[in-house]
């Protein structure tokens, strides 16, 4: 299940994409998205550290995207904020040490399912979720 952390991160990214043209104060994003500013502070810290957005402090400070909205996949946003999208532990990165791997009858099913999920989320671009053009494109 995708938690509020992942869902809110996507909403922050949409908000930044739709309101581009400079740094956007977190209080403005929180107000528009009706999300606690305190909770968003935690989420955006990880998003900055992960290279999805940049932040600046002081007058005129806030957050902005590092790239164009069409260059972000929903999958990368979710994996940064949620961790692995794998459905079972044995398919998570670095978890190939399951003693039943060679005889597991369900592994092909989980592998196929994970591929569908990853293909869906990595194939979905941030720009596809935006409902209107950024301010600087008008």
C-alpha positions as CSV (number, residue, x, y, z in Angstrom):
1,X,0.0,0.0,0.0
2,X,1.3,3.5,-0.8
3,X,1.3,5.6,2.4
4,X,0.4,9.2,2.9
5,X,4.1,10.0,2.6
6,X,4.3,8.8,-1.0
7,X,0.9,10.3,-2.0
8,X,1.8,13.7,-0.4
9,X,5.2,13.7,-2.2
10,X,3.4,13.3,-5.5
11,X,1.0,16.1,-4.6
12,X,4.0,18.3,-3.7
13,X,5.6,17.6,-7.1
14,X,2.4,18.3,-8.9
15,X,2.0,21.6,-7.0
16,X,5.6,22.6,-7.9
17,X,5.1,21.7,-11.5
18,X,1.9,23.6,-11.8
19,X,3.2,26.7,-10.0
20,X,6.7,26.9,-11.4
21,X,8.5,30.2,-12.1
22,X,10.5,30.5,-9.0
23,X,10.8,29.0,-5.5
24,X,7.5,28.1,-3.9
25,X,7.2,28.6,-0.1
26,X,6.2,25.4,1.7
27,X,3.4,27.2,3.5
28,X,1.8,27.9,0.1
29,X,2.1,24.3,-1.0
30,X,0.7,23.1,2.4
31,X,-2.3,25.5,2.1
32,X,-3.1,24.6,-1.5
33,X,-2.8,20.8,-0.8
34,X,-4.4,21.0,2.6
35,X,-1.5,19.1,4.2
36,X,0.3,19.9,7.5
37,X,3.3,22.1,6.9
38,X,5.2,20.2,9.6
39,X,4.6,16.9,7.8
40,X,5.6,18.3,4.5
41,X,8.9,19.6,6.0
42,X,9.9,16.0,6.7
43,X,8.9,14.8,3.2
44,X,10.6,17.6,1.3
45,X,13.8,17.2,3.2
46,X,14.1,13.7,1.8
47,X,13.0,14.9,-1.6
48,X,15.8,17.5,-1.6
49,X,18.4,14.9,-0.4
50,X,17.2,12.5,-3.1
51,X,17.7,15.2,-5.8
52,X,14.0,15.5,-6.8
53,X,13.7,19.2,-5.8
54,X,15.9,22.0,-4.6
55,X,15.3,24.3,-1.7
56,X,16.5,27.8,-0.8
57,X,16.0,29.7,2.3
58,X,15.5,33.4,3.0
59,X,13.4,36.0,1.3
60,X,12.0,34.5,-1.9
61,X,13.0,31.0,-0.8
62,X,11.1,27.8,-1.1
63,X,11.2,24.8,-3.3
64,X,11.3,24.1,-7.0
65,X,11.7,21.2,-9.4
66,X,15.2,20.3,-10.6
67,X,13.9,19.1,-14.0
68,X,11.0,19.5,-16.3
69,X,7.8,17.7,-15.1
70,X,8.0,15.3,-18.1
71,X,11.4,14.1,-16.9
72,X,10.1,12.7,-13.6
73,X,8.4,9.4,-13.3
74,X,5.9,8.6,-10.5
75,X,8.0,5.5,-9.8
76,X,11.1,7.4,-8.8
77,X,9.1,9.7,-6.6
78,X,7.4,6.8,-4.9
79,X,10.6,4.7,-4.4
80,X,12.4,7.7,-2.9
81,X,9.7,8.4,-0.4
82,X,8.3,4.8,0.1
83,X,11.3,2.6,-0.4
84,X,11.0,-0.4,-2.7
85,X,7.8,-1.0,-4.7
86,X,8.5,-4.8,-4.5
87,X,5.5,-6.8,-3.3
88,X,7.6,-9.4,-1.5
89,X,10.8,-9.1,0.4
90,X,12.7,-11.6,-1.7
91,X,12.4,-9.3,-4.7
92,X,13.6,-6.2,-3.0
93,X,17.0,-4.9,-4.1
94,X,19.8,-7.0,-2.5
95,X,17.4,-9.6,-1.1
96,X,18.3,-12.4,-3.5
97,X,19.3,-14.8,-0.7
98,X,16.1,-16.6,-0.2
99,X,16.9,-20.3,0.3
100,X,13.8,-21.3,-1.6
101,X,14.5,-19.1,-4.6
102,X,15.3,-22.0,-7.0
103,X,12.2,-24.0,-6.0
104,X,9.7,-21.3,-5.2
105,X,6.5,-21.9,-7.2
106,X,5.1,-18.4,-6.5
107,X,8.3,-16.4,-7.4
108,X,7.4,-16.1,-11.1
109,X,3.9,-14.7,-10.2
110,X,5.5,-12.1,-7.8
111,X,8.1,-11.2,-10.4
112,X,5.4,-10.6,-13.0
113,X,3.3,-8.6,-10.6
114,X,6.3,-6.4,-9.6
115,X,7.2,-5.8,-13.3
116,X,3.6,-4.6,-14.0
117,X,3.7,-2.2,-11.0
118,X,7.1,-0.8,-11.8
119,X,6.3,-0.5,-15.5
120,X,3.1,1.4,-14.6
121,X,4.6,3.8,-12.1
122,X,7.9,4.4,-14.0
123,X,5.9,4.8,-17.2
124,X,3.7,7.5,-15.7
125,X,5.2,11.0,-15.9
126,X,4.6,13.8,-13.5
127,X,3.5,16.0,-16.4
128,X,0.6,13.6,-17.0
129,X,-0.8,14.3,-13.6
130,X,-0.8,18.1,-13.9
131,X,-4.2,19.6,-14.7
132,X,-2.9,22.9,-16.0
133,X,0.2,24.4,-17.5
134,X,2.9,25.9,-15.4
135,X,2.7,29.7,-14.9
136,X,5.8,30.4,-17.0
137,X,4.3,28.5,-20.0
138,X,1.2,30.7,-20.1
